[in-house]
Structure formats: structure tokens, C-alpha cells
Amino acid sequence: MTSSHQNSAWTGRKPLVLNDTTLRDGEQAPGVAFTIDEKVLIARALAGAGVPEIEVGTPAMGSEEVAAIAAIVAEHLPIRAMAWCRMVRSDIDAAVASGVPMANVSVPVSDIQLAAKFGAGRQHALGLIDKMVPYARDKGLDVAVGGEDASRADLDFLLEVIEHAEKAGACRFRFADTLGVLDPFTTYAKIERLRAATDLQIEIHAHDDLGLATANTLAAMKAGADHASVTVIGLGERAGNAPLEEVAVALATLYGVETGIDLRALSGVAQLVTVAAGRAIPEAKAIVGDVVFTHESGIHVDGLLKDQRCYQALDPALLGRHHRLVLGKHSGLGAIVNALKELGLEVSPERARLILKLVKTHAELTKAPVPPNMLRLFFEESRDETQLSRLSLARNTPALPH
């Protein structure tokens, strides 16, 4: 896929990797609890969609979680399975027992969280990195150091964290906007500075508290991050995370950047995850929502019928979807004529205007689009020549002065 917006920011770069954490951070959404079988099905679906990395869980949660992770690992899917751990030996041991090849070993890096969680300062965090990363490496794990609350941490200190992580044997640093406080401009500036200082992989983990998770993720990747943490439909704690489908489609369509994700599979993955989570996909949810390619407005429908490019920035065919035209209060005459033609029905302009009036009235009363069977009924009702003559008279009678 190519894009006219492709630019030098993406040329010569390492492949961009989307790391889906639906099974870890997504499950931390209030009320969400996946069974082992559901986790395996979700992992299969993500792998089938071309997702290369999956954060499969938190082994320290107990034996059932370890069993779920082990069940996913036993599938031998074409993915890299990662576990989330604190910088604690027992967490790392649990990750090893689950069979994952890689762990994100997380530590608070903001002064606020260091003081609140440990009653300690920055040196404590560096000391944990120096001890726990080699311990995990000795156990055979590849290690990403997760910087919890990195967005509120001192940037010079983050450079120290990365230096210690690299020396200790980590291959990646996860920059976590844990509370979703960043904007795209600040994100870009921070990641750009980190990227200039290290060859370590950098992963952005964005939360959506301000509705900016996707924008911040794109900004971070444009600034040099080569990994992004995402979840299906943005499922996650509080307002959630950067949605897999938004990031994958934006990278492909805005920048011509391939991530290996099969964009046509995204709706199916979203449906599977939401059923397992007991959630509904919002109708207007970008990319996977039911109505995001649905049009009612007369001006829009008229434009689409003449040339789809009038009101199409994202081609639904890329996602295995298509435009849908519905009839309602905002429909125009062209939409009525087109909808009737699709039913094999031809009408005069006068009759089409009467049907349009019936459609608008029905839509106002029901607060819903007019389905084909109702349109056919209106077509039959409009055979009444008396109604047609009344409509013609009303159109030709001058309006009375106020």
C-alpha cells in the first residue's frame, strides 16, 4: 500500500512492530475477565491478523494465569509472546514457568510513583534495573524495561534509565504514558530526544484519558519509536489504550507504512474480543464501528453516487467493508431514486418527492433509518393519485405572508 503522505521520517527505518496487549492491559478494563479458552481464541485471531507480538498476561497473578499463558505458548503461533512483570524475582520466575521467551519488566520512573510506591528515589529504580534485568536474562528471557509513568518522569533521568537498561542486557525500553497525560507534540519531542541517545528499541505505550492515545502513538513512532503497545478497540484501564485498528490503519493509509497487519481481519478480531469482554463495539467506533461507512445526508449521498472520492478518505474495501446508504430525515431526492432503483422500482419525480416526504416523517417518528421493506410500502402507498396531486398543489401554491 502506498500513500501520498509518505515522507523521509519513515524511510530507512526498522520495521514498525505493533505489540497487542489486549490479553494483559485490555483485561484490566473494569469487569473484563477472559477464560483460558477465550484467551487462546483471541491469541489465534491476533496471530491470524498478522500481529507479531502479544503481551499475553501477568504471570504473578497466579497459577491460572500461568496456565493461560502456557496454553497460548503451546499453540506455537507465529507471534512473540511476552509477559508483564514487576522488577521482582518471583514475577520473573513465574514468567519463566509460563514458557514465554520475553518479559516486559516494569519499574516506576517518575518521582511521584517512586516516592509513593517505594518511599525511595531515582537510585532505587536504577538499582532494580541493574539487578533484575541480568537476573531475567540469566533465566533465558529477552527483556524490555518498562518505564511506568515515563511521561511524568524527568527526561534526563529517563536517559539514565535507558543507559542502565542497555548495559544490563535489555533490548527495549517501554515509554509508558501511564496516565494518558501527553499530547502529540510533547510525545514527539520526548521520543525524539530518547531516540537520539540510544539504539535500544523504544516502545510507546499510550493511554487514552484525553482521547489522544492514537495521535500520541503515531507521533512517537514518527519520532523514532519502533514498537507500539495497542489493544483491540482500545480496551484497557480507565479510558483504555491506543486501539490496534486505528494505529494499524493510520500507519498504512496516512504514511504508507506496512506493519504486517491484515486490515481486513480487524473487524472480526474486534467482534471476537468484544464478545469475550462482554462489551459492545460503539456504532461510530473508528474503523470497526457498524455505521462508520454509512451515509444518510442528501449532499453526501449525492456526492458518493456521482464519485465516491467526494466523501471517501478511507476506502472501506481496504478493510473488507463497503459504503452503505440509508434513508432518513436528511436524505435527498437522489437517494430515494437510487434506493428504489436498487429495489427494481422506477418513479416519476413527483412520486419520488412524495416518498421522500413519507421517509422523513417515518424517520422523525421512529428515530431510525427507513428499511427497504418500509420503502417498498411507501412506494405502494404513493400510487394514490390524490396524494400526488396534493403534493403538486402544495409545491405550486405561493407561501402566505407572515
QUINOR-V843001 format. One record per residue. N is the residue number from 1. SS is DSSP state (@ for helix, = for strand, . for the rest). OMEGA is omega in degrees with one decimal (* if undefined). BURIAL is + if it has 9 or more other ideal C-beta (glycine too) atoms within 8 Angstrom, else -. Layout:
# QUINOR-V843001
n,ss,omega,burial
N,SS,OMEGA,BURIAL
N,SS,OMEGA,BURIAL
This chain:
# QUINOR-V843001
n,ss,omega,burial
1,.,179.7,-
2,.,179.8,-
3,.,177.4,+
4,.,-177.7,-
5,.,-179.3,-
6,.,179.5,+
7,.,-172.7,-
8,@,-179.8,-
9,@,-175.2,-
10,@,-176.9,+
11,.,178.4,-
12,.,-176.6,-
13,.,169.6,-
14,.,175.1,-
15,.,178.4,-
16,.,-173.5,+
17,=,173.8,+
18,=,-178.1,+
19,=,-175.9,+
20,=,-178.6,+
21,.,177.2,+
22,.,-176.5,+
23,.,176.6,+
24,.,-178.7,+
25,.,178.1,+
26,@,-179.4,+
27,@,176.7,+
28,@,173.7,-
29,.,-177.2,+
30,.,175.5,-
31,.,-178.6,-
32,.,178.7,+
33,.,-179.4,-
34,.,170.9,+
35,.,177.9,-
36,@,-179.7,+
37,@,178.2,-
38,@,178.9,+
39,@,179.3,+
40,@,179.0,+
41,@,179.0,+
42,@,178.3,+
43,@,177.8,+
44,@,-179.2,+
45,@,179.1,+
46,@,178.2,+
47,@,179.1,+
48,@,177.9,-
49,.,177.4,+
50,.,176.9,+
51,.,-173.1,+
52,.,-178.8,+
53,=,177.4,+
54,=,172.2,+
55,=,-164.0,+
56,=,177.8,+
57,=,-178.8,+
58,.,-174.1,+
59,@,-178.0,+
60,@,179.5,+
61,@,175.6,-
62,.,-172.8,-
63,@,179.8,-
64,@,177.2,-
65,@,176.9,+
66,@,179.5,+
67,@,179.1,+
68,@,179.1,+
69,@,-179.9,+
70,@,179.1,+
71,@,177.4,+
72,@,179.0,+
73,@,-178.1,+
74,.,177.9,-
75,.,-178.7,+
76,.,178.9,-
77,.,178.5,+
78,.,-179.6,-
79,.,166.9,+
80,=,-179.4,-
81,=,-178.9,+
82,=,173.7,+
83,=,176.4,+
84,=,-177.5,+
85,=,164.2,+
86,=,177.5,-
87,.,-177.7,+
88,.,-177.0,+
89,@,-177.1,-
90,@,176.2,-
91,@,-179.6,+
92,@,178.1,+
93,@,178.4,+
94,@,177.4,+
95,@,178.0,+
96,@,-179.4,+
97,@,-179.1,+
98,@,175.8,+
99,.,179.9,-
100,.,177.8,+
101,.,-173.8,-
102,=,177.4,+
103,=,167.2,+
104,=,-176.6,+
105,=,-166.6,+
106,=,177.2,+
107,=,174.4,+
108,=,-179.9,+
109,.,175.1,+
110,.,178.8,+
111,@,-179.8,+
112,@,-176.3,-
113,@,177.6,+
114,@,-179.6,+
115,@,-176.3,+
116,@,-174.1,-
117,@,-174.1,-
118,@,-172.4,-
119,.,-173.8,-
120,.,-178.1,-
121,.,-172.1,-
122,@,-178.5,+
123,@,178.2,-
124,@,179.0,+
125,@,179.5,+
126,@,178.8,+
127,@,177.6,-
128,@,178.5,+
129,@,-178.5,+
130,@,-177.4,+
131,@,-169.0,+
132,@,178.6,+
133,@,176.3,+
134,@,178.6,+
135,@,178.8,+
136,@,178.3,+
137,@,178.7,+
138,@,178.3,-
139,.,176.4,+
140,.,-178.3,-
141,.,162.0,+
142,=,-170.3,-
143,=,165.0,+
144,=,174.6,+
145,=,179.2,+
146,=,178.0,+
147,=,-179.2,+
148,=,-179.6,+
149,.,-179.1,+
150,@,-177.6,+
151,@,177.4,+
152,@,-179.7,+
153,.,174.2,+
154,.,-173.9,-
155,@,177.5,+
156,@,177.4,-
157,@,177.3,+
158,@,176.0,+
159,@,174.6,+
160,@,178.6,+
161,@,-179.1,+
162,@,179.1,+
163,@,179.2,+
164,@,179.9,+
165,@,-179.7,+
166,@,179.5,+
167,@,-178.5,-
168,@,175.7,+
169,.,177.5,-
170,.,178.7,+
171,.,-174.2,-
172,=,170.7,+
173,=,177.3,+
174,=,177.0,+
175,=,-175.7,+
176,=,169.6,+
177,=,-168.0,+
178,.,-177.2,+
179,.,177.8,+
180,.,-175.0,+
181,.,-173.7,-
182,.,167.6,+
183,.,-175.1,+
184,@,-177.0,+
185,@,177.4,-
186,@,177.8,-
187,@,-179.3,+
188,@,-177.1,+
189,@,-178.6,+
190,@,-178.1,+
191,@,178.3,+
192,@,-180.0,+
193,@,178.3,+
194,@,-178.9,+
195,@,-179.2,+
196,@,-174.1,-
197,@,-174.2,-
198,.,172.2,+
199,.,178.3,-
200,.,171.7,+
201,=,176.8,+
202,=,178.5,+
203,=,175.6,+
204,=,177.9,+
205,=,-171.1,+
206,=,173.3,+
207,=,-165.8,+
208,.,-175.5,+
209,.,177.8,+
210,.,-178.4,-
211,.,-174.0,-
212,.,-174.0,+
213,@,179.6,+
214,@,179.7,+
215,@,179.8,+
216,@,178.3,+
217,@,178.3,+
218,@,179.0,+
219,@,179.6,+
220,@,-178.6,+
221,@,176.8,+
222,@,-179.4,+
223,@,176.1,+
224,.,174.9,+
225,.,-178.7,+
226,.,175.7,+
227,=,176.7,+
228,=,176.6,+
229,=,-176.6,+
230,=,172.5,+
231,=,178.4,+
232,@,-174.4,+
233,@,179.0,+
234,@,-178.5,+
235,.,179.9,+
236,.,-179.2,+
237,.,177.9,-
238,.,-178.6,-
239,.,175.8,+
240,.,-172.5,+
241,=,173.9,+
242,.,-177.6,+
243,=,176.4,+
244,@,-173.0,+
245,@,-179.6,+
246,@,-178.0,+
247,@,-178.2,+
248,@,-177.8,+
249,@,178.6,+
250,@,178.6,+
251,@,-177.3,+
252,@,-171.6,+
253,@,-179.9,+
254,@,-171.8,+
255,@,-179.3,+
256,.,-177.2,+
257,.,178.8,+
258,.,177.1,-
259,.,-177.3,+
260,.,-178.9,-
261,.,174.5,+
262,.,-174.8,-
263,@,-179.4,+
264,@,-177.9,-
265,@,-170.5,+
266,@,179.9,+
267,@,178.7,+
268,@,177.8,+
269,@,-180.0,+
270,@,179.2,+
271,@,179.4,+
272,@,-176.8,+
273,@,-177.2,+
274,@,175.9,+
275,@,-180.0,-
276,@,-178.3,+
277,@,-176.1,+
278,.,179.5,-
279,.,173.9,+
280,.,174.0,-
281,.,177.4,+
282,.,-176.0,-
283,.,-175.9,-
284,.,179.2,-
285,.,-179.0,+
286,.,175.0,+
287,.,-171.5,+
288,.,179.5,+
289,.,-173.7,+
290,.,-172.0,-
291,.,-173.2,-
292,.,173.9,+
293,.,-179.2,+
294,=,-173.8,+
295,=,176.4,+
296,.,-175.0,+
297,.,-177.9,-
298,@,-179.2,+
299,@,-179.3,-
300,@,-178.3,+
301,@,178.8,+
302,@,178.4,+
303,@,179.5,+
304,@,180.0,+
305,@,179.4,-
306,@,-180.0,-
307,.,-174.8,-
308,@,-179.0,-
309,@,179.1,-
310,@,-177.2,+
311,@,177.9,-
312,.,172.8,+
313,.,177.9,-
314,.,-179.2,-
315,.,-179.0,-
316,@,179.6,+
317,@,177.6,-
318,@,-178.1,+
319,@,-177.0,+
320,.,-177.3,-
321,.,179.9,-
322,.,175.3,-
323,.,176.1,+
324,=,179.1,-
325,=,179.1,+
326,.,-179.1,+
327,=,-179.6,+
328,.,-175.8,+
329,.,-173.4,-
330,.,-179.0,-
331,.,176.4,+
332,.,-176.5,+
333,@,179.8,+
334,@,179.4,+
335,@,178.6,+
336,@,-179.5,+
337,@,-179.6,+
338,@,-179.5,+
339,@,178.7,+
340,@,177.2,+
341,@,179.1,+
342,@,176.2,-
343,.,-179.7,+
344,.,-175.5,-
345,.,177.9,-
346,.,-179.6,-
347,.,173.1,+
348,.,177.2,-
349,@,-179.5,-
350,@,-179.1,+
351,@,177.9,+
352,@,179.1,+
353,@,177.8,+
354,@,178.7,+
355,@,178.5,+
356,@,178.7,+
357,@,177.9,+
358,@,178.8,+
359,@,-178.5,+
360,@,179.6,+
361,@,179.4,-
362,@,-178.5,+
363,@,179.1,+
364,@,-177.9,-
365,@,-173.5,-
366,@,-176.3,-
367,.,-176.5,-
368,.,174.9,-
369,.,179.3,-
370,=,-178.1,+
371,.,-177.5,-
372,@,-179.0,-
373,@,177.2,-
374,@,177.1,+
375,@,178.6,+
376,@,177.5,+
377,@,178.4,-
378,@,177.7,+
379,@,-179.8,+
380,@,-179.3,-
381,@,-176.2,+
382,.,174.9,+
383,.,-178.3,-
384,.,-176.9,-
385,@,179.0,-
386,@,178.0,-
387,@,-179.3,+
388,@,-179.5,+
389,@,177.2,-
390,@,178.9,-
391,@,-179.7,+
392,@,178.9,+
393,@,-179.0,-
394,@,-177.8,-
395,@,-175.5,-
396,@,179.4,-
397,.,-179.7,-
398,.,178.5,-
399,.,178.2,-
400,.,177.6,-
401,.,179.4,-
402,.,*,-
